[in-house]
Amino acid sequence: MSVISSRRRGRAPSSSTPSILKKPRSLKSRLSEVKTSVKVKFMLPHSQKVHSILEEYKDGTISRDYENLLCLIRDAELTDEDVSSLLKEATECISILNQDLRLFVEALLSIDWTGKSREVVAEYHSFVVNLLSAHNYHSKLVVEKLVTLFVPNATDVDWPDGVPTDADYRKCVNVHTLLNLLLSVVPMCKEILINFLTKKFPYYNKSTHIHEYYLHNLLWTLDYQPGFRQDILYLVISKLVILDVSASKEMIAKCTAEEEIFPMDDDSRSVRTCTTSTTSTIANSYALSNTLDVCMDKLFNYIIAECHSSEDGELIWDKAKALYLDLITVFDKVVLPTYDPQHVQFVMFLMCCLKPTIAEAFLNYLWKKMCNPNVARVIRRAAVNYIASLLARANFVPLSMLKGTLQQMAEWIHSYISNQDALESVNYDLRVHSVFYSVCQALFYVVSFRYKDLVRSKKNIIFLQSLNMAKMVTCRLNPLRVCQPAIVQNFAAITRNYQLAYCYTIIEHNARDKLPVIYDDDYNETTRDVTLDTYYPFDPYVLERSGKKIQPFYRDYEESPQDSMEVDETVSNQEEDDFLCNQELSSTPNSKINKFSYGSSPGFRFKT
């Protein structure tokens, strides 16, 4: 009986003519009618009926019953008892569930089973394992359905402090238990799983919780499939690099300042909900930085947990060594060729802090990369920057390792200078000698940053004298001409103070002789500055949540009052031309000279 007829039956007879105007109903009353609507309950057919329906469909005789069965499975609200009964009936029909019945199999796999009772979950696991054991061509469909469960529902709540809720934890356990069974029973699922993990990885502007949920499950797979680790790490770090380069340190700092004044809304919604362009930019950067922070924290937690014993927290050397080898492979393919990443490279920083042996191995890898003439120059220069930044910023690098690396760099520089001095003429083009200039700047940078550790004893001062830095700055290639002004000024003050080299005459000459350089390429003539780039990968880590794991091992540059007095005294004793040179340098914009840093890192300041 229709709703209209029932209403008419409940209306009292009236002799008066009804009005055409009806009393308006409230929204509350209309919503109550929707909520109280009666849902239809379907009855599942017994097993013999299901078997006969499937057989008749395969024979091509009756298709309506098959279509009704599919609609029943997809649309009806199935209880635990219904699902268990249906899975048992489907298990009895395993032998005939070939590709012709793909829609029926897909409907069964789409049942919401992860939150059901243990009996239903066990029945589902049994059905899937038996299905793939008999018909492995359903493997792609099964694995795709399972990987789709790595993405949370839109109504799921966020995880407090990155810890899954009890309900989400149970769901994840059920999914990974089944995946582990399938990978052991059907080996071909391994390659299929890697492909779908890559395909289903969330787009970079999805919500933080989606990325956190998916990354949590990705790393979970490594518990029972450690052979996937290099592929999983490659996938994760590649995706995090996209997030990293999309959220610069300057924008993160701006978003932090904006948040202190105007707190952002929860980022579980898509970042596309913003209206104005300015608000959209700020909200987008805030969401990206927050997502990157959460994901980096997850990755750091995995590294720490994988390398340490869960009982006493002691370092397990074999596991740490194996993880380093996987990470260095991914670093070589993804991170090192990437220009100006801000945070992802700190996975290597965290690995190096576990044991000095790992830090030494990482430095040796970078140095071999730099010395290899078959490697692209841009990669060799990046390797030098990583060496310099690690030596300057890592407080776990011992003094012996620091001195040994500086000795290697000095020997390479002097060998390069000797080869150039043997030539009748020298090409001073920065592009030709970019690797040499990068190594020189790296040495000047490390000496300037770590000079307090290098001048504490007479023995260390003698070591600095043995580097023969005076020959470096006075060679025909003139590295002070192309190094960053902040590095040059601090290096000059320190080397003069400890009588290691005298740079001010060369600085003055370079200041007078500095002219713009025009490079004629294949397209057009472009004017470029004759200065090396300013990227040092281990400049300060600005993400708050994951940065807590980096800060205990990180060295910030702190300038003491005694240092200021010494440098000021050195500058005041300069000749008139030296003072003019220093004044000319200090007349540049403050944003370029008040920091011995690159990006947002604090560091050495110019003395005026």
Disulfide bonds with the S-S distance in Angstrom:
none
